[in-house]
């Protein structure tokens, strides 16, 4: 079109798809509420987590990943989609991850339901390999924090009984 100029960034495929997801999440949040929107996005996150878990296990040639491998996988998959996650700590009880760059970029601001993608992908992968996961999104960029802090508890015990988070269990074959 002559005379009409637009920043190439605005219509680049990656930005377009992130914008599309932001608008879909926003519409869900407005129509059914944030909690219900999180539920819908959780279903998609679970499917994505199962798919990615299968890919990583096939690549590693193992039936199950150990705790250290799960932590590395969670960081690697986010890196591949341009997230900035890193491991703060790992032990048999929990994996603590921090993030300074969301894969959704600035488009995540004000869309907390999008964080269910992270929760469900992390929870699905951790529980499939380790039996159980309780994902706690302590800080998120969607809620206005400078970065994200995600704790993946690996034991269902008294220490996590009062902790708010989503629980994930290994599915039976």
ZADO-1210 file (C-alpha; in nm, 4 decimals, padded with zeros to 6 digits):
<atoms>
<atom x="00.0000" y="00.0000" z="00.0000" code="UNK" pos="1"/>
<atom x="00.1434" y="00.3319" z="-00.0996" code="UNK" pos="2"/>
<atom x="00.1826" y="00.5872" z="00.1730" code="UNK" pos="3"/>
<atom x="00.1020" y="00.3504" z="00.4604" code="UNK" pos="4"/>
<atom x="00.4001" y="00.2620" z="00.6747" code="UNK" pos="5"/>
<atom x="00.4028" y="00.0304" z="00.9719" code="UNK" pos="6"/>
<atom x="00.6836" y="-00.0892" z="01.1917" code="UNK" pos="7"/>
<atom x="00.7906" y="-00.4341" z="01.0658" code="UNK" pos="8"/>
<atom x="00.7934" y="-00.5469" z="01.4298" code="UNK" pos="9"/>
<atom x="00.4161" y="-00.5064" z="01.4583" code="UNK" pos="10"/>
<atom x="00.3366" y="-00.7711" z="01.1969" code="UNK" pos="11"/>
<atom x="00.6265" y="-01.0070" z="01.2542" code="UNK" pos="12"/>
<atom x="00.4917" y="-01.3586" z="01.3154" code="UNK" pos="13"/>
<atom x="00.6261" y="-01.4077" z="01.6679" code="UNK" pos="14"/>
<atom x="00.4937" y="-01.0724" z="01.7891" code="UNK" pos="15"/>
<atom x="00.1650" y="-01.1343" z="01.6112" code="UNK" pos="16"/>
<atom x="00.1177" y="-01.4727" z="01.7823" code="UNK" pos="17"/>
<atom x="00.2122" y="-01.3365" z="02.1259" code="UNK" pos="18"/>
<atom x="-00.0329" y="-01.0502" z="02.0713" code="UNK" pos="19"/>
<atom x="-00.2998" y="-01.2997" z="01.9644" code="UNK" pos="20"/>
<atom x="-00.2503" y="-01.5017" z="02.2849" code="UNK" pos="21"/>
<atom x="-00.2640" y="-01.1831" z="02.4922" code="UNK" pos="22"/>
<atom x="-00.5950" y="-01.0845" z="02.3324" code="UNK" pos="23"/>
<atom x="-00.7388" y="-01.4351" z="02.3732" code="UNK" pos="24"/>
<atom x="-00.6364" y="-01.4411" z="02.7400" code="UNK" pos="25"/>
<atom x="-00.7794" y="-01.0923" z="02.7920" code="UNK" pos="26"/>
<atom x="-01.1078" y="-01.1881" z="02.6324" code="UNK" pos="27"/>
<atom x="-01.1321" y="-01.4983" z="02.8504" code="UNK" pos="28"/>
<atom x="-01.0487" y="-01.2971" z="03.1621" code="UNK" pos="29"/>
<atom x="-01.3200" y="-01.0417" z="03.0782" code="UNK" pos="30"/>
<atom x="-01.5880" y="-01.2928" z="02.9798" code="UNK" pos="31"/>
<atom x="-01.5455" y="-01.5689" z="03.2387" code="UNK" pos="32"/>
<atom x="-01.3111" y="-01.4084" z="03.4956" code="UNK" pos="33"/>
<atom x="-00.9425" y="-01.4546" z="03.5696" code="UNK" pos="34"/>
<atom x="-00.9840" y="-01.7771" z="03.7676" code="UNK" pos="35"/>
<atom x="-01.1862" y="-01.9489" z="03.4948" code="UNK" pos="36"/>
<atom x="-00.9510" y="-01.8149" z="03.2252" code="UNK" pos="37"/>
<atom x="-00.6631" y="-01.9719" z="03.4172" code="UNK" pos="38"/>
<atom x="-00.8529" y="-02.3013" z="03.4042" code="UNK" pos="39"/>
<atom x="-00.8868" y="-02.2895" z="03.0263" code="UNK" pos="40"/>
<atom x="-00.5236" y="-02.1953" z="02.9782" code="UNK" pos="41"/>
<atom x="-00.4242" y="-02.4737" z="03.2194" code="UNK" pos="42"/>
<atom x="-00.5729" y="-02.7309" z="02.9840" code="UNK" pos="43"/>
<atom x="-00.3566" y="-02.6014" z="02.7000" code="UNK" pos="44"/>
<atom x="-00.0518" y="-02.5810" z="02.9289" code="UNK" pos="45"/>
<atom x="-00.0967" y="-02.9431" z="03.0318" code="UNK" pos="46"/>
<atom x="-00.1071" y="-03.0583" z="02.6703" code="UNK" pos="47"/>
<atom x="00.2014" y="-02.8503" z="02.5892" code="UNK" pos="48"/>
<atom x="00.3807" y="-02.9889" z="02.8955" code="UNK" pos="49"/>
<atom x="00.3052" y="-03.3486" z="02.7945" code="UNK" pos="50"/>
<atom x="00.4302" y="-03.2829" z="02.4420" code="UNK" pos="51"/>
<atom x="00.7529" y="-03.1160" z="02.5576" code="UNK" pos="52"/>
<atom x="00.8174" y="-03.3792" z="02.8257" code="UNK" pos="53"/>
<atom x="00.7885" y="-03.6527" z="02.5647" code="UNK" pos="54"/>
<atom x="01.0366" y="-03.4709" z="02.3378" code="UNK" pos="55"/>
<atom x="01.2939" y="-03.4198" z="02.6136" code="UNK" pos="56"/>
<atom x="01.2688" y="-03.7801" z="02.7383" code="UNK" pos="57"/>
<atom x="01.3051" y="-03.9152" z="02.3853" code="UNK" pos="58"/>
<atom x="01.6084" y="-03.6955" z="02.3282" code="UNK" pos="59"/>
<atom x="01.7648" y="-03.8100" z="02.6570" code="UNK" pos="60"/>
<atom x="01.6717" y="-04.1733" z="02.5870" code="UNK" pos="61"/>
<atom x="01.5273" y="-04.2222" z="02.9349" code="UNK" pos="62"/>
<atom x="01.1945" y="-04.3258" z="03.0794" code="UNK" pos="63"/>
<atom x="01.2120" y="-04.0622" z="03.3545" code="UNK" pos="64"/>
<atom x="01.4259" y="-03.7555" z="03.4171" code="UNK" pos="65"/>
<atom x="01.5856" y="-03.6978" z="03.7581" code="UNK" pos="66"/>
<atom x="01.5481" y="-03.3782" z="03.9614" code="UNK" pos="67"/>
<atom x="01.8546" y="-03.2068" z="03.8139" code="UNK" pos="68"/>
<atom x="01.7476" y="-03.2987" z="03.4605" code="UNK" pos="69"/>
<atom x="01.3937" y="-03.1691" z="03.5202" code="UNK" pos="70"/>
<atom x="01.5342" y="-02.8359" z="03.6421" code="UNK" pos="71"/>
<atom x="01.7584" y="-02.8111" z="03.3348" code="UNK" pos="72"/>
<atom x="01.4685" y="-02.8993" z="03.1036" code="UNK" pos="73"/>
<atom x="01.2474" y="-02.6278" z="03.2550" code="UNK" pos="74"/>
<atom x="01.5184" y="-02.3671" z="03.1968" code="UNK" pos="75"/>
<atom x="01.6021" y="-02.4978" z="02.8498" code="UNK" pos="76"/>
<atom x="01.2458" y="-02.4999" z="02.7205" code="UNK" pos="77"/>
<atom x="01.1923" y="-02.1421" z="02.8384" code="UNK" pos="78"/>
<atom x="01.5231" y="-02.0365" z="02.6810" code="UNK" pos="79"/>
<atom x="01.4120" y="-02.1836" z="02.3495" code="UNK" pos="80"/>
<atom x="01.1016" y="-01.9645" z="02.3526" code="UNK" pos="81"/>
<atom x="01.3044" y="-01.6579" z="02.4542" code="UNK" pos="82"/>
<atom x="01.2395" y="-01.6648" z="02.8259" code="UNK" pos="83"/>
<atom x="01.5080" y="-01.5750" z="03.0772" code="UNK" pos="84"/>
<atom x="01.4688" y="-01.8449" z="03.3419" code="UNK" pos="85"/>
<atom x="01.7597" y="-01.9667" z="03.5516" code="UNK" pos="86"/>
<atom x="01.7980" y="-02.2036" z="03.8440" code="UNK" pos="87"/>
<atom x="01.8201" y="-02.0412" z="04.1853" code="UNK" pos="88"/>
<atom x="01.8373" y="-02.3738" z="04.3701" code="UNK" pos="89"/>
<atom x="01.7616" y="-02.7442" z="04.3279" code="UNK" pos="90"/>
<atom x="01.7327" y="-03.0251" z="04.5793" code="UNK" pos="91"/>
<atom x="01.5143" y="-03.3314" z="04.6302" code="UNK" pos="92"/>
<atom x="01.2428" y="-03.1170" z="04.7926" code="UNK" pos="93"/>
<atom x="01.2084" y="-02.8321" z="04.5423" code="UNK" pos="94"/>
<atom x="01.3281" y="-02.6504" z="04.2349" code="UNK" pos="95"/>
<atom x="01.3423" y="-02.2716" z="04.2545" code="UNK" pos="96"/>
<atom x="01.3576" y="-02.0779" z="03.9284" code="UNK" pos="97"/>
<atom x="01.3838" y="-01.7066" z="03.8621" code="UNK" pos="98"/>
<atom x="01.3092" y="-01.5228" z="03.5407" code="UNK" pos="99"/>
<atom x="01.4036" y="-01.1796" z="03.4113" code="UNK" pos="100"/>
<atom x="01.2506" y="-01.2134" z="03.0619" code="UNK" pos="101"/>
<atom x="00.9030" y="-01.3506" z="02.9919" code="UNK" pos="102"/>
<atom x="00.8497" y="-01.5341" z="02.6610" code="UNK" pos="103"/>
<atom x="00.5397" y="-01.3165" z="02.6139" code="UNK" pos="104"/>
<atom x="00.7515" y="-01.0038" z="02.6645" code="UNK" pos="105"/>
<atom x="00.5723" y="-00.6861" z="02.7685" code="UNK" pos="106"/>
<atom x="00.2463" y="-00.8380" z="02.6437" code="UNK" pos="107"/>
<atom x="00.2181" y="-01.0462" z="02.9638" code="UNK" pos="108"/>
<atom x="00.1583" y="-00.7376" z="03.1797" code="UNK" pos="109"/>
<atom x="-00.1952" y="-00.7445" z="03.3154" code="UNK" pos="110"/>
<atom x="-00.2633" y="-01.0977" z="03.1892" code="UNK" pos="111"/>
<atom x="-00.2083" y="-01.3248" z="03.4917" code="UNK" pos="112"/>
<atom x="-00.3928" y="-01.6121" z="03.3263" code="UNK" pos="113"/>
<atom x="-00.0997" y="-01.6511" z="03.0833" code="UNK" pos="114"/>
<atom x="00.1149" y="-01.7585" z="03.3794" code="UNK" pos="115"/>
<atom x="-00.0882" y="-02.0798" z="03.3902" code="UNK" pos="116"/>
<atom x="00.1047" y="-02.1842" z="03.0820" code="UNK" pos="117"/>
<atom x="00.4250" y="-02.1777" z="03.2880" code="UNK" pos="118"/>
<atom x="00.2631" y="-02.3387" z="03.5913" code="UNK" pos="119"/>
<atom x="00.1116" y="-02.6238" z="03.3922" code="UNK" pos="120"/>
<atom x="00.4105" y="-02.6916" z="03.1708" code="UNK" pos="121"/>
<atom x="00.6414" y="-02.6969" z="03.4750" code="UNK" pos="122"/>
<atom x="00.3975" y="-02.8976" z="03.6876" code="UNK" pos="123"/>
<atom x="00.3215" y="-03.1489" z="03.4140" code="UNK" pos="124"/>
<atom x="00.6892" y="-03.2155" z="03.3379" code="UNK" pos="125"/>
<atom x="00.7944" y="-03.2316" z="03.7040" code="UNK" pos="126"/>
<atom x="00.5101" y="-03.4618" z="03.8108" code="UNK" pos="127"/>
<atom x="00.5425" y="-03.6910" z="03.5074" code="UNK" pos="128"/>
<atom x="00.9055" y="-03.7537" z="03.5968" code="UNK" pos="129"/>
<atom x="00.9136" y="-03.7170" z="03.9743" code="UNK" pos="130"/>
<atom x="00.5594" y="-03.8188" z="04.0737" code="UNK" pos="131"/>
<atom x="00.4348" y="-03.4936" z="04.2253" code="UNK" pos="132"/>
<atom x="00.4713" y="-03.1175" z="04.1890" code="UNK" pos="133"/>
<atom x="00.3153" y="-02.8148" z="04.3538" code="UNK" pos="134"/>
<atom x="00.3916" y="-02.5024" z="04.1541" code="UNK" pos="135"/>
<atom x="00.3909" y="-02.1711" z="04.3363" code="UNK" pos="136"/>
<atom x="00.4141" y="-01.8540" z="04.1309" code="UNK" pos="137"/>
<atom x="00.5622" y="-01.6340" z="04.4044" code="UNK" pos="138"/>
<atom x="00.6314" y="-01.3399" z="04.1734" code="UNK" pos="139"/>
<atom x="00.5242" y="-01.2804" z="03.8142" code="UNK" pos="140"/>
<atom x="00.5754" y="-01.0075" z="03.5615" code="UNK" pos="141"/>
<atom x="00.2067" y="-01.0390" z="03.4713" code="UNK" pos="142"/>
<atom x="00.1203" y="-00.9154" z="03.8211" code="UNK" pos="143"/>
<atom x="00.3685" y="-00.6281" z="03.7991" code="UNK" pos="144"/>
<atom x="00.6799" y="-00.7775" z="03.9555" code="UNK" pos="145"/>
<atom x="01.0172" y="-00.6971" z="03.7960" code="UNK" pos="146"/>
<atom x="01.0744" y="-01.0682" z="03.7371" code="UNK" pos="147"/>
<atom x="00.9286" y="-01.4060" z="03.8149" code="UNK" pos="148"/>
<atom x="01.0077" y="-01.6460" z="04.0957" code="UNK" pos="149"/>
<atom x="00.8628" y="-01.9938" z="04.0611" code="UNK" pos="150"/>
<atom x="00.8947" y="-02.2661" z="04.3232" code="UNK" pos="151"/>
<atom x="00.8240" y="-02.6249" z="04.2206" code="UNK" pos="152"/>
<atom x="00.7738" y="-02.8279" z="04.5390" code="UNK" pos="153"/>
<atom x="00.8420" y="-03.1964" z="04.4808" code="UNK" pos="154"/>
<atom x="00.7031" y="-03.3413" z="04.8042" code="UNK" pos="155"/>
<atom x="00.3472" y="-03.3345" z="04.9298" code="UNK" pos="156"/>
<atom x="00.4223" y="-03.2914" z="05.2979" code="UNK" pos="157"/>
<atom x="00.3549" y="-03.0685" z="05.5987" code="UNK" pos="158"/>
<atom x="00.5975" y="-02.8045" z="05.4720" code="UNK" pos="159"/>
<atom x="00.3805" y="-02.7406" z="05.1658" code="UNK" pos="160"/>
<atom x="00.0394" y="-02.8068" z="05.3240" code="UNK" pos="161"/>
<atom x="-00.0457" y="-02.4390" z="05.3740" code="UNK" pos="162"/>
<atom x="00.1336" y="-02.3105" z="05.0656" code="UNK" pos="163"/>
<atom x="-00.0913" y="-02.1721" z="04.7893" code="UNK" pos="164"/>
<atom x="-00.0130" y="-02.3335" z="04.4552" code="UNK" pos="165"/>
<atom x="-00.1315" y="-02.5764" z="04.1930" code="UNK" pos="166"/>
<atom x="-00.0748" y="-02.9455" z="04.2474" code="UNK" pos="167"/>
<atom x="00.0181" y="-03.1917" z="03.9734" code="UNK" pos="168"/>
<atom x="00.0330" y="-03.5677" z="03.9927" code="UNK" pos="169"/>
<atom x="00.1861" y="-03.8292" z="03.7642" code="UNK" pos="170"/>
<atom x="-00.0826" y="-03.9769" z="03.5451" code="UNK" pos="171"/>
<atom x="-00.1391" y="-04.3484" z="03.5571" code="UNK" pos="172"/>
<atom x="-00.0429" y="-04.5346" z="03.2396" code="UNK" pos="173"/>
</atoms>
